[in-house]
């Protein structure tokens, strides 16, 4: 009987080993598929990071274009005064003061007839009496 019990124990150990080997294979397959998924995610993240950095660069460029200082230079237009002329070498002509001119405008006032004034007063009086 001792050999029969040992055979049973040996078979059980063989079954346990085969189950463990099967579990190891499935876990290795799972690890491999998870690594592939992780690589795909990392590739997508790298692509998104590249797009984000590109968009940030575009944003900075457009901010500079819209709000930044520009080096636009124009030749002086004839008759156009310069606000920032710092050179004192050119003498600018003194501007002549112009006195304001006052114009008197006559207005006419419309005269209200005495009859109409009396009618208004009587309407106001009657309305206050009713209240």
PLY file of the C-alpha trace (Angstrom):
ply
format ascii 1.0
element vertex 131
property float x
property float y
property float z
element edge 130
property int vertex1
property int vertex2
end_header
0.00 0.00 0.00
2.84 2.26 0.53
3.69 2.21 -3.14
0.04 2.94 -4.10
-0.06 5.99 -1.83
3.22 7.20 -3.24
1.88 6.78 -6.80
-1.20 8.82 -5.94
0.92 11.50 -4.31
3.25 11.43 -7.35
0.31 11.89 -9.77
-1.09 14.73 -7.66
2.29 16.43 -7.71
2.51 15.97 -11.50
-0.96 17.50 -11.91
-0.02 20.38 -9.65
3.16 21.00 -11.64
1.27 20.93 -14.97
-1.34 23.37 -13.56
1.42 25.67 -12.33
3.14 25.50 -15.74
-0.20 26.37 -17.42
-0.66 29.30 -15.02
2.87 30.52 -15.73
2.24 30.36 -19.52
-1.02 32.32 -19.25
0.63 34.91 -17.00
3.56 35.24 -19.43
1.09 35.73 -22.30
-0.79 38.31 -20.24
2.46 40.13 -19.39
3.44 40.17 -23.08
0.08 41.57 -24.18
0.18 44.21 -21.40
3.68 45.23 -22.48
2.45 45.66 -26.06
-0.48 47.74 -24.84
1.90 49.86 -22.76
4.18 50.41 -25.75
1.18 51.48 -27.84
0.05 53.87 -25.12
3.54 55.30 -24.81
3.68 55.83 -28.58
0.30 57.60 -28.47
1.44 59.70 -25.51
4.62 60.65 -27.34
2.56 61.70 -30.36
0.24 63.75 -28.15
3.23 65.38 -26.43
4.65 66.28 -29.83
1.32 67.80 -30.90
1.03 69.72 -27.62
4.53 71.15 -27.92
3.81 72.11 -31.54
0.58 73.86 -30.52
2.35 75.65 -27.66
4.99 76.90 -30.08
2.27 78.13 -32.45
0.50 79.85 -29.56
3.66 81.64 -28.50
4.31 82.67 -32.11
0.82 84.10 -32.53
0.96 85.84 -29.15
4.20 87.48 -30.22
2.70 88.47 -33.57
-0.48 89.83 -32.00
0.74 91.41 -28.76
4.51 91.66 -29.12
6.53 94.58 -30.30
7.14 94.86 -33.99
10.04 96.32 -35.83
7.91 97.86 -38.50
9.56 100.98 -39.84
8.02 103.53 -42.15
9.46 106.51 -43.84
7.95 109.77 -42.66
4.80 110.62 -44.46
4.53 114.18 -45.74
2.53 116.32 -43.33
2.68 113.67 -40.60
4.12 114.83 -37.29
6.28 112.47 -35.27
5.37 111.86 -31.65
8.76 110.53 -30.67
11.15 112.85 -32.42
13.99 113.09 -29.96
16.46 114.81 -32.24
16.81 118.46 -31.36
18.87 119.24 -34.43
15.86 120.09 -36.53
14.02 123.19 -35.50
10.33 122.75 -35.57
8.24 125.79 -36.41
6.31 127.23 -33.50
2.65 126.63 -33.75
0.50 129.69 -33.91
-2.21 130.01 -31.28
-5.66 130.45 -32.68
-8.19 132.37 -30.64
-11.60 130.75 -30.38
-14.38 132.49 -32.19
-17.69 132.95 -30.41
-20.85 133.06 -32.45
-24.06 134.30 -30.91
-27.10 132.34 -31.89
-30.50 133.89 -31.40
-33.27 131.58 -30.40
-36.93 132.34 -30.43
-39.29 131.20 -27.77
-42.73 130.12 -28.75
-45.37 132.11 -27.01
-48.26 130.26 -25.47
-51.63 131.87 -25.82
-53.31 132.95 -22.57
-56.38 130.89 -23.43
-54.35 127.69 -23.69
-52.58 128.45 -20.40
-55.93 128.87 -18.67
-57.15 125.57 -20.09
-54.12 123.71 -18.75
-54.47 125.26 -15.32
-58.14 124.30 -15.14
-57.36 120.69 -16.19
-54.71 120.40 -13.49
-57.07 121.92 -10.94
-59.89 119.54 -11.85
-57.64 116.49 -11.72
-56.39 117.41 -8.24
-59.96 118.02 -7.03
-61.09 114.55 -8.18
-58.40 112.87 -6.15
0 1
1 2
2 3
3 4
4 5
5 6
6 7
7 8
8 9
9 10
10 11
11 12
12 13
13 14
14 15
15 16
16 17
17 18
18 19
19 20
20 21
21 22
22 23
23 24
24 25
25 26
26 27
27 28
28 29
29 30
30 31
31 32
32 33
33 34
34 35
35 36
36 37
37 38
38 39
39 40
40 41
41 42
42 43
43 44
44 45
45 46
46 47
47 48
48 49
49 50
50 51
51 52
52 53
53 54
54 55
55 56
56 57
57 58
58 59
59 60
60 61
61 62
62 63
63 64
64 65
65 66
66 67
67 68
68 69
69 70
70 71
71 72
72 73
73 74
74 75
75 76
76 77
77 78
78 79
79 80
80 81
81 82
82 83
83 84
84 85
85 86
86 87
87 88
88 89
89 90
90 91
91 92
92 93
93 94
94 95
95 96
96 97
97 98
98 99
99 100
100 101
101 102
102 103
103 104
104 105
105 106
106 107
107 108
108 109
109 110
110 111
111 112
112 113
113 114
114 115
115 116
116 117
117 118
118 119
119 120
120 121
121 122
122 123
123 124
124 125
125 126
126 127
127 128
128 129
129 130
